[in-house]
Amino acid sequence: MLSFRMELPYLCLLLLNCLQSFSAGNDFYTSIGQMTDLLYTEKDLVTSLKDYIRAEETKLEKIKVWAEKMESMSAAATLDPEGYLGNPVNAFKLMKRLNTEWAMLESLVLSDTTDGFVSNLTIQRQYFPTDEDQTGAAKALLRLQDTYRLTANTMATGDLPGAKHKTFMTVEDCYELGKIAYSDVDYYHTELWMSQALKQLEQGEESNIDKVTVLDYLSYSIYQQGEIDRALDYTKQLLKLDSEHQRANGNLKYFEFQLEKQRKADEAEGKEPGKKETTEKKEKSKKVSNHQIPERKKYEMLCRGEGIKMTPRRQSRLFCRYYDNNHNPKYVLAPVKQQDEWDRPYIVRYLDILSEAEIEKVKQLAKPRLRRATISNPITGVLETAPYRISKSAWLTGYEDPMIDVINQRIEDLTGLEMDTAEELQVANYGVGGQYEPHFDFGRKDEPDAFKELGTGNRIATWLFYKYWCLNLLYGAVSYLPMKYE
């Protein structure tokens, strides 16, 4: 999850990462909770497939026994056909076999054991991810790669920071990422992943993807980034493998012409031949979000755990305490744990506000309501989906369950803010590479009608609940020191 809060709007938000339900639509990649259901779907299909295999094996075993029996009988009979048929029993059995038993074998061979598996597969396919999901998941990996500055090899070998289950990427996986980047005119990532695919092929990994195809993508993506000399080198490598490759032969002549033209221009300007400023071009070739704001760099640093480091002296001024919100009657005998997180600006965190039972109940209520999260268009005020908000959300009220009112009352008791004008409790579940880029939750001066439909005015605060273990998904964006409460 690539997300942090800059402002505190008047909104109750519950961030959970483990909801299980089928999607009401597509966009599986926007919700980890709903992707977990795909694992159970696949497990069910594997069970069905194994049942089909067993049925086929049983059928083949019967056919094999029959074939061996017939082979032995035919071998003996054809040594002395007339003598064999001189026995009337053998003649009868021959007639019987050809008229009846071979027909039975034909029925056995033609019998269809796929019904159960095909039927199950057909039913389950309506819940399968779409091309959009596959593309969304691929772009999420590229987003994580950039944010956490991971090399393609690090990701391909499964050495992701904080990952529990190490998974290797095949040549086909790397090629697919490169191809999706190419389709998005993202030549920077195309080069990274086609290079990784080529590396694994050269290391001897078997694959249906051949070097010629990879080199074709690689040379073109490098050319598009302005490195004609490198593009030429890869084109020559391609032609060594396939000298008749029509596009490569055309590119070879074009690249050589462009390099010669560039050489002459450099000589005319007195520049050192072959010296090229490719770094700047490469940086420009990276895909840049249309919604980036100045805080983007700090946002990515925070995700990597590279934010401002607190000095030991400042850290020594942070404390933890039991908190009763000015002797609120509900918390005088059972105060909550409050922990200082930062001094300037002053940030505190409350621990163990929701019980496990309450969390499970909220998940259960939210599960069937999860929908792709939307943002408010700053110009029109209309809610719409955005590529920089990768999650699904559900909204809950006391009408669904009295426990929601209990939670809202708890927020009021702890903050002193009235909940009468608060929005509904939002449950947010982030997907693969899930994120909500830096943003303002409240409406700014140039957005006077941002929350007109609420009828309550602008937002003034945000309250977030989240499971502590969900922080593992932040790849160490924040580290918390254990504290003792006295």
C-alpha positions in Angstrom: 0.0 0.0 0.0 1.5 3.3 -1.1 -0.4 5.8 1.0 0.0 8.3 3.8 -2.2 11.1 5.2 -1.2 14.8 4.9 -4.5 16.4 6.2 -7.2 15.2 8.5 -10.7 15.5 7.0 -14.0 14.7 8.8 -14.2 11.1 7.7 -14.2 7.7 9.5 -11.9 5.4 7.6 -11.2 1.7 8.3 -8.2 0.2 6.4 -8.2 -3.6 6.3 -6.3 -5.9 4.1 -8.1 -9.3 4.4 -11.7 -9.3 3.1 -13.0 -12.3 1.2 -15.8 -12.0 -1.3 -16.2 -12.2 -5.1 -16.1 -8.9 -6.9 -19.4 -7.2 -7.8 -17.6 -6.3 -11.0 -14.1 -6.6 -12.2 -11.1 -4.6 -10.9 -9.9 -7.5 -8.8 -6.4 -6.0 -8.7 -7.8 -3.0 -6.7 -8.6 -5.1 -3.7 -6.4 -7.7 -2.0 -9.4 -9.0 0.0 -11.2 -9.9 -3.2 -8.1 -11.3 -4.8 -7.8 -13.8 -2.0 -11.1 -15.4 -3.3 -9.3 -16.1 -6.5 -6.9 -18.4 -4.7 -9.8 -20.4 -3.4 -11.3 -20.4 -6.8 -8.1 -21.8 -8.3 -7.8 -24.4 -5.5 -11.3 -25.6 -6.3 -10.4 -25.8 -10.0 -7.3 -27.8 -9.3 -9.3 -30.3 -7.2 -11.8 -30.6 -10.1 -8.9 -31.0 -12.6 -7.4 -33.8 -10.5 -10.7 -35.6 -10.4 -10.8 -35.4 -14.2 -7.2 -36.7 -14.4 -8.1 -39.7 -12.2 -11.2 -40.5 -14.3 -9.0 -40.3 -17.4 -6.4 -42.5 -15.9 -9.0 -45.1 -14.8 -10.4 -45.1 -18.4 -7.0 -45.4 -19.9 -6.1 -48.3 -17.5 -9.2 -50.2 -18.7 -8.2 -49.6 -22.3 -4.6 -50.6 -21.6 -5.7 -53.9 -20.0 -8.0 -54.6 -23.0 -5.2 -53.7 -25.5 -2.7 -56.0 -23.8 -5.3 -58.9 -23.8 -6.1 -58.4 -27.5 -2.4 -58.1 -28.4 -1.6 -61.5 -26.8 -4.7 -63.2 -28.3 -4.1 -61.8 -31.8 -0.4 -62.7 -31.7 -1.2 -66.4 -31.0 -4.2 -66.5 -33.5 -2.3 -65.0 -36.4 0.5 -67.6 -36.2 -2.1 -70.3 -37.3 -5.3 -68.5 -38.4 -7.0 -71.6 -39.8 -6.1 -73.8 -36.9 -7.2 -71.1 -34.5 -10.6 -70.7 -36.2 -10.9 -74.4 -36.5 -12.0 -74.3 -32.9 -15.7 -73.2 -33.0 -15.4 -71.5 -29.7 -12.6 -69.3 -31.0 -14.8 -68.5 -34.1 -17.7 -67.6 -31.8 -15.6 -65.4 -29.6 -14.1 -63.6 -32.6 -17.6 -62.8 -33.8 -18.6 -61.7 -30.4 -15.6 -59.5 -29.9 -15.9 -57.7 -33.2 -19.6 -57.3 -33.0 -20.0 -56.5 -29.3 -16.8 -56.0 -27.3 -15.0 -53.7 -29.7 -18.2 -51.6 -29.8 -18.1 -51.4 -26.0 -14.5 -50.4 -26.2 -15.4 -47.7 -28.7 -18.0 -46.4 -26.2 -15.4 -46.4 -23.5 -12.9 -44.5 -25.6 -15.5 -42.0 -26.7 -16.9 -41.5 -23.2 -16.5 -38.0 -21.9 -15.0 -37.6 -18.5 -14.6 -33.8 -18.8 -18.2 -32.9 -17.9 -17.5 -32.2 -14.2 -14.4 -30.2 -14.8 -15.6 -28.3 -17.8 -18.9 -27.5 -16.1 -17.0 -26.2 -13.0 -14.6 -24.2 -15.1 -17.4 -22.6 -17.1 -19.2 -21.6 -13.9 -16.0 -20.2 -12.3 -14.9 -18.3 -15.4 -17.5 -15.6 -14.7 -15.4 -14.7 -11.6 -12.1 -14.8 -13.4 -9.9 -11.6 -13.7 -10.1 -9.8 -17.0 -7.4 -8.3 -19.3 -7.9 -5.1 -17.3 -7.1 -6.9 -14.1 -3.9 -8.4 -15.5 -2.8 -5.1 -16.9 -3.7 -3.3 -13.6 -1.6 -5.9 -11.6 1.3 -5.5 -14.0 1.3 -1.7 -13.7 1.1 -2.1 -9.9 4.4 -4.0 -10.0 6.0 -1.3 -12.1 4.7 1.3 -9.6 6.1 -0.6 -6.7 9.4 -1.0 -8.6 9.7 2.8 -9.0 8.5 3.8 -5.6 10.8 1.4 -3.7 13.7 1.6 -6.3 13.8 -2.1 -6.9 15.7 -3.6 -9.8 14.0 -6.0 -12.2 16.3 -8.8 -11.0 15.4 -8.2 -7.4 11.7 -8.5 -8.2 12.2 -11.5 -10.6 14.2 -13.4 -7.9 11.5 -12.7 -5.3 13.7 -10.7 -3.0 11.1 -8.1 -2.2 11.6 -6.4 1.2 9.2 -7.8 3.8 7.8 -10.5 1.5 6.9 -13.7 3.3 6.4 -16.0 0.3 9.3 -15.8 -2.1 8.2 -16.3 -5.8 10.4 -16.4 -8.9 9.3 -14.8 -12.1 9.7 -16.7 -15.3 10.9 -15.4 -18.7 7.2 -15.3 -19.7 6.4 -13.2 -16.6 9.2 -10.7 -17.3 8.2 -10.6 -21.0 4.6 -9.9 -20.1 5.5 -7.0 -17.9 7.7 -5.6 -20.7 5.0 -6.0 -23.2 2.4 -4.2 -21.1 4.8 -1.4 -20.5 5.4 -1.2 -24.3 1.7 -1.1 -25.0 1.5 1.9 -22.5 4.3 3.6 -24.5 6.5 3.2 -21.4 9.8 2.4 -23.0 11.8 2.8 -19.8 10.1 -0.2 -18.1 10.0 -2.1 -21.4 13.8 -2.0 -21.5 14.1 -3.1 -17.8 11.8 -6.1 -18.2 12.9 -7.2 -21.6 16.5 -7.1 -20.4 15.6 -9.3 -17.5 13.8 -11.7 -19.8 16.9 -11.8 -22.0 19.2 -12.3 -19.0 17.1 -15.4 -17.8 17.1 -16.8 -21.3 20.9 -16.5 -21.5 21.2 -18.2 -18.1 19.5 -21.2 -19.7 15.9 -20.9 -18.5 13.6 -22.8 -20.9 10.8 -20.8 -22.3 8.3 -20.5 -25.2 9.6 -16.9 -25.6 12.6 -16.8 -28.0 15.5 -14.4 -27.9 14.6 -12.9 -31.2 11.3 -11.6 -29.9 12.8 -10.2 -26.8 15.6 -8.5 -28.7 13.2 -6.9 -31.1 11.3 -5.2 -28.2 14.5 -4.4 -26.4 16.2 -2.7 -29.3 13.2 -0.6 -30.2 12.5 0.5 -26.6 16.2 1.6 -26.3 16.0 3.5 -29.6 12.9 5.3 -28.3 14.9 6.5 -25.3 17.5 8.0 -27.6 20.3 5.5 -27.3 20.7 4.6 -30.9 24.2 3.0 -30.5 22.8 0.5 -28.0 19.8 -0.1 -30.1 22.1 -0.9 -33.0 24.1 -3.4 -30.8 20.9 -5.3 -29.9 19.7 -5.3 -33.5 23.0 -6.9 -34.6 22.5 -9.6 -31.9 19.0 -10.2 -33.3 20.3 -10.6 -36.8 22.9 -13.1 -35.7 20.0 -15.3 -34.6 17.7 -14.5 -37.5 19.4 -12.9 -40.5 16.2 -12.7 -42.5 14.3 -10.7 -39.9 12.7 -8.0 -42.0 12.2 -5.3 -39.4 15.6 -5.8 -37.9 17.3 -5.4 -41.3 15.4 -2.2 -41.9 16.3 -0.9 -38.4 20.0 -1.8 -38.9 20.2 0.5 -41.9 18.2 3.3 -40.2 20.2 3.2 -37.0 23.5 3.2 -38.9 22.3 6.2 -40.9 21.2 8.1 -37.8 24.5 7.4 -36.0 26.5 8.6 -39.0 24.3 11.7 -39.2 24.8 12.3 -35.5 28.6 11.8 -35.8 28.9 14.4 -38.5 26.7 16.9 -36.5 29.0 16.4 -33.4 32.1 16.9 -35.5 30.6 20.1 -36.9 29.9 21.4 -33.4 33.2 20.3 -32.1 31.7 17.8 -29.7 33.5 14.6 -28.6 32.3 11.8 -30.8 30.2 9.2 -29.1 29.5 11.3 -25.9 25.8 11.2 -25.3 23.6 12.5 -22.5 21.3 9.6 -22.1 20.6 9.8 -18.4 18.3 12.9 -18.8 16.5 11.2 -21.7 16.0 8.1 -19.7 14.5 10.1 -16.8 12.2 11.8 -19.2 11.1 8.5 -20.6 9.7 7.3 -17.3 5.9 7.4 -17.1 4.9 10.4 -15.0 1.5 10.6 -13.2 -0.7 13.4 -14.4 -1.8 13.9 -10.8 1.6 14.4 -9.1 2.0 17.3 -6.7 5.2 18.7 -5.1 4.9 16.3 -2.2 5.4 13.3 -4.5 9.1 13.0 -3.8 8.6 13.1 0.0 5.7 10.7 -0.3 7.9 8.1 -2.0 10.7 8.6 0.5 8.3 7.9 3.3 7.2 4.7 1.6 10.9 3.6 1.5 11.4 4.6 5.1 13.7 7.5 4.0 11.7 10.3 5.7 13.1 12.8 8.1 14.9 11.0 10.9 14.2 12.1 14.5 17.3 12.9 16.6 17.7 10.9 19.9 17.0 14.1 21.8 13.7 14.6 20.0 12.8 11.0 20.3 13.4 11.1 24.1 10.6 13.6 24.4 8.0 11.2 23.0 6.0 9.3 25.5 3.1 6.9 25.8 0.3 7.2 28.3 -3.2 6.1 29.3 -5.7 8.6 28.0 -9.3 9.3 29.2 -10.1 12.5 27.3 -10.4 14.8 30.2 -12.0 12.2 32.5 -14.6 11.1 30.1 -16.8 8.8 32.3 -16.4 5.9 29.8 -12.6 6.0 30.1 -11.9 7.0 33.6 -11.7 3.3 34.8 -10.5 1.9 31.4 -8.4 4.5 29.7 -7.0 3.8 26.2 -3.4 3.7 25.2 -2.1 6.8 23.6 1.4 7.0 22.0 3.3 10.0 20.7 4.4 9.4 17.1 5.9 12.8 16.2 6.6 16.1 17.9 6.3 18.7 15.1 3.6 18.5 14.0 2.2 16.8 17.0 0.9 13.3 16.1 -0.4 10.7 18.4 -1.7 7.2 17.9 -4.4 5.3 19.9 -3.9 1.5 20.3 -6.5 -1.3 20.6 -9.6 0.8 20.0 -11.4 -1.9 18.2 -11.6 -5.5 19.4 -10.9 -8.5 17.0 -14.6 -9.3 17.1 -15.6 -5.8 16.0 -13.0 -5.9 13.2 -14.4 -9.2 12.0 -17.9 -7.9 12.1 -17.0 -4.8 10.1 -15.3 -6.9 7.5 -18.3 -9.2 7.3 -20.6 -6.2 6.8 -18.3 -4.6 4.2 -17.6 -7.7 2.2 -20.6 -7.6 -0.1 -20.5 -3.9 -0.6 -16.9 -3.4 -1.8 -16.8 -1.3 -4.9 -14.0 0.5 -6.8 -12.9 3.6 -4.8 -13.6 6.9 -6.3 -12.3 10.5 -6.0 -14.1 13.8 -6.3 -13.3 15.6 -9.6 -11.8 18.9 -8.5 -13.5 20.7 -11.3 -16.9 19.1 -11.6 -17.3 17.6 -8.1 -18.5 14.3 -9.7 -17.2 11.1 -8.2 -15.1 9.1 -10.6 -12.4 6.3 -10.5 -8.7 7.3 -10.9 -5.5 5.4 -11.8 -3.9 6.9 -8.7 -6.4 5.4 -6.2 -6.1 1.6 -6.4 -8.5 0.2 -3.8 -12.1 -0.8 -3.2 -14.3 0.7 -0.5 -17.6 0.2 1.3 -19.7 2.6 3.4 -21.4 1.4 6.6 -24.0 3.0 8.8 -25.9 2.1 12.0 -28.7 0.8 9.8 -26.5 -2.1 8.8 -25.7 -3.0 12.4 -25.9 -1.3 15.8 -22.2 -1.9 16.3 -21.5 0.9 13.7 -23.2 3.3 16.0 -21.1 2.0 18.9 -17.9 2.6 16.9 -19.0 6.1 16.0 -19.9 6.9 19.6 -16.4 5.7 20.6 -14.8 8.1 18.1 -16.9 11.0 19.6 -16.0 10.1 23.2 -12.3 10.0 22.4 -12.1 13.1 20.2 -14.8 15.3 21.5 -16.0 15.8 18.0 -19.8 15.4 17.3 -20.5 12.6 14.9 -23.9 13.9 13.8 -22.4 15.4 10.6 -19.8 12.8 10.1 -19.8 10.8 6.9 -20.5 7.1 7.0 -17.8 4.7 8.1 -15.7 3.8 5.1 -13.9 0.4 4.8 -11.0 0.6 2.4 -9.3 -2.5 1.0 -6.2 -1.9 -1.1 -5.1 -4.1 -4.0 -1.8 -5.2 -5.4 0.4 -2.1 -5.4 -2.6 -0.4 -3.9 -2.2 3.3 -3.3 -3.8 6.7 -2.9 -1.3 9.3 -4.0 -0.8 12.4 -1.9 -3.9 14.4 -1.8 -6.1 16.7 0.3 -9.2 15.2 1.8 -10.7 18.6 2.5 -12.0 20.9 -0.2 -9.6 23.7 -1.0 -10.4 27.3 -2.0 -10.6 26.3 -5.7 -13.0 23.5 -4.9 -15.9 25.3 -3.3 -18.5 22.6 -4.2 -16.3 19.6 -3.4 -18.6 18.3 -0.7 -21.8 20.1 -1.6 -23.7 16.8 -1.7 -22.9 16.1 2.0 -24.8 19.2 3.1 -22.5 19.5 6.1 -19.8 21.8 4.9 -16.1 21.1 4.5 -14.3 18.2 6.2 -12.2 19.1 9.3 -10.7 15.8 10.6 -10.1 12.2 9.7 -10.1 9.2 12.0 -8.4 6.0 10.8 -8.6 2.5 12.2 -6.2 -0.1 10.9 -4.8 -3.5 11.9 -1.2 -3.2 13.2 -0.1 -6.2 11.1 -1.2 -4.5 7.9 1.9 -2.3 8.2 3.9 -5.2 6.9 2.5 -4.4 3.5 4.1 -1.0 3.6 7.6 -2.6 3.1 9.0 -0.9 6.1 7.7 2.6 5.4 7.3 3.2 9.1 8.9 1.5 12.1 7.4 1.6 15.5 9.3 1.1 18.8 7.6 -1.0 21.4 6.5 1.0 24.5 5.6 0.0 28.0 2.4 1.5 29.4 2.4 2.2 33.1 
